[in-house]
Amino acid sequence: MPGSRMDVLRKQSVPGPSPVGGSKGGTDSTTILELDEFELQAANYNMACASAQLGLLNEAVEYLRVAFENGFDNYSTVRGDPDIDPIKGTAGFDKLMEEYDPKKKGFNPFGFLGMS
């Protein structure tokens, strides 16, 4: 699936004269489209949802981890999304959420002072 971030993939050195002057050849390249950070987040979150619905629980947790690693941080959406329900309460999901959203334990008025 192509993304919206354009990049240039340099493949190999080309023999012959350089296209910008000099004695050596240039570099053969191809323009490619990669997923940007938001597309990576959305794609992996959606794969987590689909995997959870298919009963592929370990895969769902890993896709969710990749979404988090790419910056997805809407933890309230994760906790409320029925598509994620099959993995909620599993050890993998609980560990992942504890790692990325440890504040789920409830309101702590002294938390900003480092007191629990």
MMTF fields as JSON, N, C-alpha, C and O atoms, coordinates in Angstrom:
{
  "mmtfVersion": "1.0.0",
  "mmtfProducer": "UNKNOWN",
  "numBonds": 463,
  "numAtoms": 464,
  "numGroups": 116,
  "numChains": 1,
  "numModels": 1,
  "chainsPerModel": [1],
  "groupsPerChain": [116],
  "chainIdList": ["A"],
  "bondAtomList": [4, 2, 8, 6, 12, 10, 16, 14, 20, 18, 24, 22, 28, 26, 32, 30, 36, 34, 40, 38, 44, 42, 48, 46, 52, 50, 56, 54, 60, 58, 64, 62, 68, 66, 72, 70, 76, 74, 80, 78, 84, 82, 88, 86, 92, 90, 96, 94, 100, 98, 104, 102, 108, 106, 112, 110, 116, 114, 120, 118, 124, 122, 128, 126, 132, 130, 136, 134, 140, 138, 144, 142, 148, 146, 152, 150, 156, 154, 160, 158, 164, 162, 168, 166, 172, 170, 176, 174, 180, 178, 184, 182, 188, 186, 192, 190, 196, 194, 200, 198, 204, 202, 208, 206, 212, 210, 216, 214, 220, 218, 224, 222, 228, 226, 232, 230, 236, 234, 240, 238, 244, 242, 248, 246, 252, 250, 256, 254, 260, 258, 264, 262, 268, 266, 272, 270, 276, 274, 280, 278, 284, 282, 288, 286, 292, 290, 296, 294, 300, 298, 304, 302, 308, 306, 312, 310, 316, 314, 320, 318, 324, 322, 328, 326, 332, 330, 336, 334, 340, 338, 344, 342, 348, 346, 352, 350, 356, 354, 360, 358, 364, 362, 368, 366, 372, 370, 376, 374, 380, 378, 384, 382, 388, 386, 392, 390, 396, 394, 400, 398, 404, 402, 408, 406, 412, 410, 416, 414, 420, 418, 424, 422, 428, 426, 432, 430, 436, 434, 440, 438, 444, 442, 448, 446, 452, 450, 456, 454, 460, 458],
  "bondOrderList": [1, 1, 1, 1, 1, 1, 1, 1, 1, 1, 1, 1, 1, 1, 1, 1, 1, 1, 1, 1, 1, 1, 1, 1, 1, 1, 1, 1, 1, 1, 1, 1, 1, 1, 1, 1, 1, 1, 1, 1, 1, 1, 1, 1, 1, 1, 1, 1, 1, 1, 1, 1, 1, 1, 1, 1, 1, 1, 1, 1, 1, 1, 1, 1, 1, 1, 1, 1, 1, 1, 1, 1, 1, 1, 1, 1, 1, 1, 1, 1, 1, 1, 1, 1, 1, 1, 1, 1, 1, 1, 1, 1, 1, 1, 1, 1, 1, 1, 1, 1, 1, 1, 1, 1, 1, 1, 1, 1, 1, 1, 1, 1, 1, 1, 1],
  "groupList": [{"groupName": "MET", "atomNameList": ["N", "CA", "C", "O"], "elementList": ["N", "C", "C", "O"], "formalChargeList": [0, 0, 0, 0], "bondAtomList": [1, 0, 2, 1, 3, 2], "bondOrderList": [1, 1, 2], "singleLetterCode": "M", "chemCompType": "L-PEPTIDE LINKING"}, {"groupName": "PRO", "atomNameList": ["N", "CA", "C", "O"], "elementList": ["N", "C", "C", "O"], "formalChargeList": [0, 0, 0, 0], "bondAtomList": [1, 0, 2, 1, 3, 2], "bondOrderList": [1, 1, 2], "singleLetterCode": "P", "chemCompType": "L-PEPTIDE LINKING"}, {"groupName": "GLY", "atomNameList": ["N", "CA", "C", "O"], "elementList": ["N", "C", "C", "O"], "formalChargeList": [0, 0, 0, 0], "bondAtomList": [1, 0, 2, 1, 3, 2], "bondOrderList": [1, 1, 2], "singleLetterCode": "G", "chemCompType": "PEPTIDE LINKING"}, {"groupName": "SER", "atomNameList": ["N", "CA", "C", "O"], "elementList": ["N", "C", "C", "O"], "formalChargeList": [0, 0, 0, 0], "bondAtomList": [1, 0, 2, 1, 3, 2], "bondOrderList": [1, 1, 2], "singleLetterCode": "S", "chemCompType": "L-PEPTIDE LINKING"}, {"groupName": "ARG", "atomNameList": ["N", "CA", "C", "O"], "elementList": ["N", "C", "C", "O"], "formalChargeList": [0, 0, 0, 0], "bondAtomList": [1, 0, 2, 1, 3, 2], "bondOrderList": [1, 1, 2], "singleLetterCode": "R", "chemCompType": "L-PEPTIDE LINKING"}, {"groupName": "ASP", "atomNameList": ["N", "CA", "C", "O"], "elementList": ["N", "C", "C", "O"], "formalChargeList": [0, 0, 0, 0], "bondAtomList": [1, 0, 2, 1, 3, 2], "bondOrderList": [1, 1, 2], "singleLetterCode": "D", "chemCompType": "L-PEPTIDE LINKING"}, {"groupName": "VAL", "atomNameList": ["N", "CA", "C", "O"], "elementList": ["N", "C", "C", "O"], "formalChargeList": [0, 0, 0, 0], "bondAtomList": [1, 0, 2, 1, 3, 2], "bondOrderList": [1, 1, 2], "singleLetterCode": "V", "chemCompType": "L-PEPTIDE LINKING"}, {"groupName": "LEU", "atomNameList": ["N", "CA", "C", "O"], "elementList": ["N", "C", "C", "O"], "formalChargeList": [0, 0, 0, 0], "bondAtomList": [1, 0, 2, 1, 3, 2], "bondOrderList": [1, 1, 2], "singleLetterCode": "L", "chemCompType": "L-PEPTIDE LINKING"}, {"groupName": "LYS", "atomNameList": ["N", "CA", "C", "O"], "elementList": ["N", "C", "C", "O"], "formalChargeList": [0, 0, 0, 0], "bondAtomList": [1, 0, 2, 1, 3, 2], "bondOrderList": [1, 1, 2], "singleLetterCode": "K", "chemCompType": "L-PEPTIDE LINKING"}, {"groupName": "GLN", "atomNameList": ["N", "CA", "C", "O"], "elementList": ["N", "C", "C", "O"], "formalChargeList": [0, 0, 0, 0], "bondAtomList": [1, 0, 2, 1, 3, 2], "bondOrderList": [1, 1, 2], "singleLetterCode": "Q", "chemCompType": "L-PEPTIDE LINKING"}, {"groupName": "THR", "atomNameList": ["N", "CA", "C", "O"], "elementList": ["N", "C", "C", "O"], "formalChargeList": [0, 0, 0, 0], "bondAtomList": [1, 0, 2, 1, 3, 2], "bondOrderList": [1, 1, 2], "singleLetterCode": "T", "chemCompType": "L-PEPTIDE LINKING"}, {"groupName": "ILE", "atomNameList": ["N", "CA", "C", "O"], "elementList": ["N", "C", "C", "O"], "formalChargeList": [0, 0, 0, 0], "bondAtomList": [1, 0, 2, 1, 3, 2], "bondOrderList": [1, 1, 2], "singleLetterCode": "I", "chemCompType": "L-PEPTIDE LINKING"}, {"groupName": "GLU", "atomNameList": ["N", "CA", "C", "O"], "elementList": ["N", "C", "C", "O"], "formalChargeList": [0, 0, 0, 0], "bondAtomList": [1, 0, 2, 1, 3, 2], "bondOrderList": [1, 1, 2], "singleLetterCode": "E", "chemCompType": "L-PEPTIDE LINKING"}, {"groupName": "PHE", "atomNameList": ["N", "CA", "C", "O"], "elementList": ["N", "C", "C", "O"], "formalChargeList": [0, 0, 0, 0], "bondAtomList": [1, 0, 2, 1, 3, 2], "bondOrderList": [1, 1, 2], "singleLetterCode": "F", "chemCompType": "L-PEPTIDE LINKING"}, {"groupName": "ALA", "atomNameList": ["N", "CA", "C", "O"], "elementList": ["N", "C", "C", "O"], "formalChargeList": [0, 0, 0, 0], "bondAtomList": [1, 0, 2, 1, 3, 2], "bondOrderList": [1, 1, 2], "singleLetterCode": "A", "chemCompType": "L-PEPTIDE LINKING"}, {"groupName": "ASN", "atomNameList": ["N", "CA", "C", "O"], "elementList": ["N", "C", "C", "O"], "formalChargeList": [0, 0, 0, 0], "bondAtomList": [1, 0, 2, 1, 3, 2], "bondOrderList": [1, 1, 2], "singleLetterCode": "N", "chemCompType": "L-PEPTIDE LINKING"}, {"groupName": "TYR", "atomNameList": ["N", "CA", "C", "O"], "elementList": ["N", "C", "C", "O"], "formalChargeList": [0, 0, 0, 0], "bondAtomList": [1, 0, 2, 1, 3, 2], "bondOrderList": [1, 1, 2], "singleLetterCode": "Y", "chemCompType": "L-PEPTIDE LINKING"}, {"groupName": "CYS", "atomNameList": ["N", "CA", "C", "O"], "elementList": ["N", "C", "C", "O"], "formalChargeList": [0, 0, 0, 0], "bondAtomList": [1, 0, 2, 1, 3, 2], "bondOrderList": [1, 1, 2], "singleLetterCode": "C", "chemCompType": "L-PEPTIDE LINKING"}],
  "groupTypeList": [0, 1, 2, 3, 4, 0, 5, 6, 7, 4, 8, 9, 3, 6, 1, 2, 1, 3, 1, 6, 2, 2, 3, 8, 2, 2, 10, 5, 3, 10, 10, 11, 7, 12, 7, 5, 12, 13, 12, 7, 9, 14, 14, 15, 16, 15, 0, 14, 17, 14, 3, 14, 9, 7, 2, 7, 7, 15, 12, 14, 6, 12, 16, 7, 4, 6, 14, 13, 12, 15, 2, 13, 5, 15, 16, 3, 10, 6, 4, 2, 5, 1, 5, 11, 5, 1, 11, 8, 2, 10, 14, 2, 13, 5, 8, 7, 0, 12, 12, 16, 5, 1, 8, 8, 8, 2, 13, 15, 1, 13, 2, 13, 7, 2, 0, 3],
  "groupIdList": [1, 2, 3, 4, 5, 6, 7, 8, 9, 10, 11, 12, 13, 14, 15, 16, 17, 18, 19, 20, 21, 22, 23, 24, 25, 26, 27, 28, 29, 30, 31, 32, 33, 34, 35, 36, 37, 38, 39, 40, 41, 42, 43, 44, 45, 46, 47, 48, 49, 50, 51, 52, 53, 54, 55, 56, 57, 58, 59, 60, 61, 62, 63, 64, 65, 66, 67, 68, 69, 70, 71, 72, 73, 74, 75, 76, 77, 78, 79, 80, 81, 82, 83, 84, 85, 86, 87, 88, 89, 90, 91, 92, 93, 94, 95, 96, 97, 98, 99, 100, 101, 102, 103, 104, 105, 106, 107, 108, 109, 110, 111, 112, 113, 114, 115, 116],
  "secStructList": [7, 7, 7, 1, 3, 3, 3, 3, 3, 3, 3, 3, 3, 7, 7, 1, 1, 7, 6, 6, 1, 1, 1, 1, 7, 7, 3, 3, 3, 3, 3, 3, 3, 3, 7, 7, 2, 2, 2, 2, 2, 2, 2, 2, 2, 2, 2, 2, 2, 2, 2, 2, 2, 6, 6, 7, 2, 2, 2, 2, 2, 2, 2, 2, 2, 2, 2, 2, 2, 6, 6, 7, 7, 7, 2, 2, 2, 2, 2, 2, 7, 4, 4, 4, 4, 4, 4, 6, 6, 1, 2, 2, 2, 2, 2, 2, 2, 2, 2, 2, 7, 4, 4, 4, 4, 7, 7, 7, 6, 6, 4, 4, 4, 6, 7, 7],
  "xCoordList": [0.847, 0.0, 0.897, 1.675, 0.807, 1.626, 1.113, -0.084, 2.012, 1.647, 1.707, 1.723, 1.74, 1.757, 3.113, 3.296, 4.068, 5.396, 6.29, 6.593, 6.705, 7.556, 9.005, 9.447, 9.731, 11.136, 11.832, 11.18, 13.14, 13.929, 14.75, 15.502, 14.601, 15.346, 16.514, 16.33, 17.718, 18.926, 19.295, 19.43, 19.455, 19.642, 21.08, 21.606, 21.72, 23.035, 23.776, 23.174, 25.087, 25.891, 25.77, 25.731, 25.711, 25.581, 26.942, 27.526, 27.451, 28.736, 28.598, 27.5, 29.729, 29.726, 29.866, 30.118, 29.701, 29.885, 28.77, 27.628, 29.132, 28.172, 27.17, 27.553, 25.909, 24.913, 25.1, 24.536, 25.899, 26.118, 27.572, 28.006, 28.325, 29.727, 30.618, 30.138, 31.864, 32.792, 33.105, 32.584, 33.944, 34.407, 33.674, 33.759, 32.965, 32.283, 30.789, 30.268, 30.116, 28.672, 27.877, 28.439, 26.598, 25.711, 25.085, 25.654, 23.939, 23.224, 21.855, 21.131, 21.503, 20.171, 19.215, 19.526, 18.078, 17.141, 15.704, 15.405, 14.843, 13.418, 12.669, 13.025, 11.647, 10.799, 9.779, 9.108, 9.667, 8.716, 7.819, 8.157, 6.697, 5.794, 5.755, 5.444, 6.071, 6.061, 4.931, 4.405, 4.566, 3.569, 4.171, 5.294, 3.435, 3.905, 3.535, 2.915, 3.899, 3.692, 2.212, 1.877, 1.34, -0.08, -0.666, -1.524, -0.189, -0.637, -0.137, -0.859, 1.094, 1.611, 0.775, 0.457, 0.425, -0.408, -1.76, -2.196, -2.414, -3.753, -3.726, -4.583, -2.746, -2.67, -2.477, -3.151, -1.567, -1.311, -2.455, -2.758, -3.096, -4.259, -5.387, -6.033, -5.622, -6.677, -6.355, -7.254, -5.064, -4.665, -4.872, -5.235, -4.646, -4.891, -6.383, -6.755, -7.221, -8.674, -9.097, -9.844, -8.614, -8.988, -8.487, -9.217, -7.257, -6.694, -7.466, -7.726, -7.83, -8.606, -9.942, -10.368, -10.599, -11.895, -11.77, -12.716, -10.616, -10.382, -9.899, -9.698, -9.716, -9.256, -7.753, -7.253, -7.027, -5.566, -5.036, -4.526, -5.17, -4.958, -3.513, -3.271, -2.551, -1.152, -0.774, -0.074, -1.243, -0.97, -1.609, -1.014, -2.816, -3.509, -2.718, -2.577, -2.206, -1.408, -0.145, 0.247, 0.487, 1.718, 1.436, 2.212, 0.343, -0.009, -0.292, 0.091, -0.956, -1.237, 0.072, 0.218, 1.016, 2.326, 3.011, 3.574, 2.959, 3.597, 2.905, 3.566, 1.585, 0.863, 1.344, 1.578, 1.492, 1.99, 3.418, 3.749, 4.266, 5.661, 5.78, 6.761, 4.779, 4.771, 4.027, 3.771, 3.681, 3.119, 1.639, 1.134, 0.921, -0.509, -0.638, -0.094, -1.353, -1.445, -2.855, -3.023, -3.857, -5.238, -5.713, -6.479, -5.234, -5.481, -6.952, -7.433, -7.667, -9.09, -9.854, -10.829, -9.415, -10.034, -9.792, -10.706, -8.562, -8.233, -9.099, -9.66, -9.206, -9.977, -11.467, -12.162, -11.964, -13.394, -13.8, -14.992, -12.83, -13.128, -13.595, -12.834, -14.836, -15.328, -14.579, -14.603, -13.921, -13.139, -11.933, -11.409, -11.498, -10.348, -10.797, -9.96, -12.095, -12.621, -12.023, -11.743, -11.815, -11.292, -9.934, -9.617, -9.129, -7.825, -7.809, -6.841, -8.866, -8.905, -8.928, -9.669, -8.111, -8.043, -7.029, -6.782, -6.43, -5.38, -4.095, -3.936, -3.193, -1.934, -1.151, -0.569, -1.14, -0.408, -0.966, -0.211, -2.277, -2.916, -2.673, -2.296, -2.889, -2.701, -1.271, -1.05, -0.306, 1.109, 1.396, 2.078, 0.876, 1.081, 0.492, 1.142, -0.727, -1.365, -0.663, -0.569, -0.177, 0.564, 1.856, 2.273, 2.478, 3.726, 3.511, 4.304, 2.442, 2.223, 1.269, 1.356, 0.374, -0.606, -0.747, -1.805, 0.3, 0.255, -0.71, -1.017, -1.2, -2.096, -3.51, -4.374, -3.769, -5.119, -5.605, -6.782, -4.74, -5.084, -6.086, -6.614, -6.343, -7.287, -6.637, -5.432, -7.411, -6.936, -6.09, -6.493, -4.914, -4.011, -3.692, -2.9, -4.299, -4.088, -2.642, -2.253, -1.843, -0.458, 0.515, 1.729, 0.006, 0.833, 1.858, 2.965, 1.5, 2.439, 3.61, 4.627, 3.465, 4.552, 5.389, 6.363, 5.002, 5.726, 5.316, 6.008, 4.206, 3.731, 2.567, 1.692, 2.557, 1.464, 0.615, -0.353],
  "yCoordList": [-1.171, 0.0, 1.239, 1.426, 2.085, 3.289, 4.313, 4.387, 5.071, 6.121, 7.481, 7.58, 8.521, 9.867, 10.552, 11.669, 9.902, 10.501, 10.088, 8.907, 11.065, 10.769, 10.695, 11.498, 9.733, 9.565, 9.09, 8.668, 9.16, 8.684, 7.499, 7.598, 6.4, 5.182, 5.092, 4.925, 5.204, 5.109, 3.635, 2.936, 3.174, 1.747, 1.355, 0.43, 2.009, 1.566, 2.705, 3.687, 2.559, 3.528, 3.229, 2.07, 4.268, 4.136, 4.461, 5.499, 3.594, 3.882, 5.022, 5.359, 5.604, 6.666, 8.024, 8.133, 9.062, 10.409, 10.774, 10.333, 11.578, 12.019, 12.979, 13.813, 12.885, 13.812, 15.245, 16.177, 15.428, 16.777, 17.196, 18.127, 16.543, 16.879, 15.938, 15.213, 15.936, 15.035, 13.857, 13.761, 12.971, 11.89, 10.574, 9.7, 10.409, 9.137, 9.274, 10.38, 8.141, 8.12, 8.563, 8.815, 8.653, 9.07, 7.882, 6.79, 8.092, 7.05, 6.859, 7.826, 5.618, 5.297, 5.351, 4.826, 5.965, 6.087, 5.951, 6.103, 5.666, 5.53, 6.328, 6.302, 7.025, 7.738, 6.755, 6.049, 6.715, 5.808, 6.595, 7.702, 6.021, 6.602, 5.685, 4.5, 6.236, 5.488, 5.994, 7.088, 5.184, 5.62, 6.672, 6.511, 7.745, 8.711, 8.213, 7.157, 8.943, 8.454, 8.224, 7.275, 9.067, 8.903, 7.704, 6.994, 7.49, 6.326, 5.04, 4.043, 5.05, 3.881, 3.592, 2.438, 4.647, 4.479, 3.878, 2.889, 4.477, 4.032, 2.61, 1.791, 2.319, 0.985, -0.082, -1.112, 0.155, -0.841, -0.939, -2.031, 0.18, 0.123, -0.667, -1.494, -0.412, -1.138, -2.617, -3.454, -2.954, -4.367, -5.009, -6.182, -4.251, -4.767, -5.072, -6.118, -4.159, -4.372, -5.606, -6.45, -5.702, -6.832, -8.142, -9.133, -8.156, -9.378, -9.802, -10.988, -8.833, -9.15, -9.775, -10.758, -9.209, -9.737, -11.121, -11.908, -11.416, -12.737, -13.762, -14.93, -13.325, -14.223, -14.409, -15.297, -13.594, -13.656, -12.707, -11.625, -13.145, -12.247, -11.79, -10.61, -12.686, -12.279, -11.285, -10.305, -11.543, -10.638, -9.279, -8.246, -9.276, -8.023, -7.177, -5.968, -7.806, -7.077, -6.515, -5.385, -7.286, -6.814, -5.663, -4.708, -5.734, -4.611, -3.36, -2.255, -3.535, -2.399, -1.82, -0.602, -2.685, -2.225, -1.374, -0.321, -1.834, -1.091, 0.261, 1.264, 0.291, 1.566, 2.517, 3.696, 2.015, 2.841, 3.3, 4.464, 2.394, 2.737, 3.82, 4.564, 3.902, 4.928, 6.188, 7.064, 6.282, 7.523, 7.54, 8.548, 6.458, 6.445, 6.484, 5.624, 7.473, 7.612, 7.929, 8.493, 7.572, 7.798, 6.558, 5.74, 6.449, 5.255, 5.108, 3.989, 6.22, 6.118, 5.483, 4.763, 5.747, 5.096, 3.6, 2.81, 3.205, 1.781, 1.112, 0.041, 1.733, 1.138, 1.055, 0.183, 1.966, 1.978, 1.342, 1.213, 0.937, 0.416, -1.04, -1.904, -1.326, -2.704, -3.656, -4.87, -3.123, -3.979, -4.587, -5.615, -3.961, -4.438, -5.348, -5.971, -5.43, -6.205, -7.609, -8.018, -8.362, -9.719, -9.8, -10.825, -8.732, -8.799, -8.099, -8.22, -7.374, -6.686, -7.723, -8.704, -7.484, -8.414, -9.526, -10.287, -9.643, -10.642, -10.1, -8.889, -10.99, -10.575, -9.648, -8.659, -9.969, -9.148, -7.74, -6.768, -7.627, -6.311, -5.525, -4.354, -6.171, -5.472, -4.976, -3.855, -5.797, -5.409, -4.24, -3.288, -4.314, -3.256, -1.935, -0.893, -1.977, -0.754, -0.196, 1.02, -1.062, -0.609, 0.079, 1.074, -0.459, 0.109, 1.482, 2.398, 1.624, 2.859, 3.83, 5.033, 3.358, 4.235, 3.858, 3.385, 4.06, 3.635, 4.441, 4.028, 5.576, 6.413, 5.868, 6.51, 4.708, 4.124, 3.77, 3.451, 3.815, 3.359, 4.272, 3.92, 5.411, 6.321, 7.652, 7.819, 8.582, 9.92, 9.938, 9.427, 10.529, 10.694, 12.181, 12.686, 12.902, 14.354, 14.721, 15.873, 13.787, 14.077, 13.53, 13.61, 12.978, 12.347, 13.276, 12.848, 14.552, 15.483, 15.796, 16.332, 15.458, 15.659, 14.398, 14.389, 13.337, 12.076, 11.263, 10.315, 11.614, 10.868, 9.982, 10.395, 8.772, 7.842, 7.601, 6.845],
  "zCoordList": [0.0, 0.0, 0.0, 0.936, -1.024, -1.044, -0.037, 0.244, 0.481, 1.42, 0.751, -0.476, 1.556, 1.006, 1.166, 0.681, 1.838, 2.01, 0.844, 0.671, 0.051, -1.087, -0.624, 0.197, -1.152, -0.848, -2.118, -3.073, -2.121, -3.254, -2.779, -1.81, -3.457, -3.154, -4.12, -5.325, -3.574, -4.387, -4.498, -3.493, -5.742, -5.965, -6.289, -5.67, -7.215, -7.646, -8.321, -8.756, -8.401, -9.144, -10.631, -11.046, -11.406, -12.85, -13.473, -13.162, -14.343, -14.985, -15.977, -16.421, -16.312, -17.311, -16.671, -15.471, -17.473, -16.937, -15.957, -16.089, -14.988, -13.986, -14.608, -15.428, -14.244, -14.805, -14.308, -14.879, -13.234, -12.7, -12.837, -12.158, -13.685, -13.878, -13.097, -12.226, -13.382, -12.72, -13.617, -14.728, -13.147, -14.001, -13.811, -14.674, -12.723, -12.461, -12.731, -12.87, -12.803, -13.042, -11.826, -10.76, -11.99, -10.917, -10.212, -10.195, -9.644, -8.921, -9.545, -9.779, -9.812, -10.314, -9.131, -8.062, -9.304, -8.191, -8.676, -9.86, -7.739, -7.99, -6.937, -5.759, -7.355, -6.41, -5.85, -6.602, -4.524, -3.882, -2.932, -2.513, -2.606, -1.624, -0.412, -0.532, 0.759, 2.009, 2.892, 2.686, 3.874, 4.835, 5.751, 6.228, 5.999, 6.98, 8.379, 8.506, 9.416, 10.779, 11.101, 11.81, 10.598, 10.886, 10.142, 10.666, 8.911, 8.158, 8.812, 8.841, 9.339, 10.061, 11.305, 11.595, 12.034, 13.224, 12.846, 13.437, 11.866, 11.466, 10.906, 11.24, 10.057, 9.456, 10.526, 10.503, 11.459, 12.5, 13.498, 13.98, 13.816, 14.71, 14.048, 14.692, 12.764, 12.051, 11.931, 12.002, 11.747, 11.718, 13.086, 13.17, 14.156, 15.504, 15.672, 16.206, 15.216, 15.308, 14.509, 15.005, 13.267, 12.416, 13.006, 13.024, 13.486, 14.069, 15.308, 15.509, 16.136, 17.34, 16.957, 17.564, 15.954, 15.522, 14.89, 14.926, 14.315, 13.728, 14.753, 14.42, 15.994, 17.042, 17.068, 17.759, 16.331, 16.31, 17.389, 17.096, 18.64, 19.77, 19.917, 20.17, 19.765, 19.885, 18.794, 19.05, 17.575, 16.471, 16.718, 16.412, 17.268, 17.554, 18.542, 18.357, 19.582, 20.574, 19.929, 20.22, 19.064, 18.417, 17.454, 17.398, 16.697, 15.822, 16.652, 16.268, 17.779, 18.655, 19.195, 19.295, 19.541, 20.008, 18.925, 19.224, 17.681, 16.592, 16.402, 16.135, 16.537, 16.445, 17.538, 17.274, 18.758, 19.858, 19.588, 19.813, 19.107, 18.82, 17.753, 17.719, 16.887, 15.844, 16.264, 15.438, 17.541, 18.061, 18.364, 18.858, 18.087, 18.419, 19.936, 20.629, 20.453, 21.901, 22.395, 23.476, 21.612, 22.03, 22.799, 22.289, 24.035, 24.839, 25.23, 25.411, 25.362, 25.684, 24.523, 24.74, 23.293, 22.131, 22.191, 21.954, 22.509, 22.601, 23.666, 23.432, 24.811, 25.918, 25.608, 26.128, 24.754, 24.461, 23.155, 22.878, 22.337, 21.008, 21.089, 21.525, 20.674, 20.732, 19.794, 20.001, 18.775, 17.884, 18.597, 18.168, 19.67, 20.442, 21.592, 22.246, 21.841, 22.987, 23.136, 24.263, 22.05, 22.241, 22.95, 23.554, 22.883, 23.551, 24.905, 25.656, 25.217, 26.511, 27.631, 27.579, 28.626, 29.746, 29.564, 30.499, 28.372, 28.191, 28.808, 28.965, 29.151, 29.767, 28.833, 29.279, 27.542, 26.581, 26.483, 26.462, 26.424, 26.341, 27.619, 27.573, 28.758, 30.035, 30.197, 30.655, 29.826, 29.917, 28.977, 29.355, 27.756, 26.777, 27.257, 27.169, 27.761, 28.227, 29.464, 29.627, 30.323, 31.501, 31.063, 31.656, 30.027, 29.525, 28.889, 29.106, 28.105, 27.365, 28.043, 27.799, 28.875, 29.518, 30.988, 31.403, 31.776, 33.182, 34.033, 35.151, 33.55, 34.346, 34.434, 35.031, 33.861, 33.874, 35.267, 35.438, 36.264, 37.603, 38.303, 39.358, 37.738, 38.366, 38.675, 38.483, 39.143, 39.409, 40.664, 41.709, 40.552, 41.685, 41.777, 40.981, 42.741, 42.798, 43.119, 42.924, 43.602, 43.938, 42.895, 43.087, 41.801, 40.799, 40.176, 39.85, 40.008, 39.421, 40.344, 39.904, 41.631, 42.593, 42.769, 43.521, 42.071, 42.182, 43.39, 43.759, 44.01, 45.19, 44.793, 44.031, 45.307, 45.005, 46.219, 46.154]
}
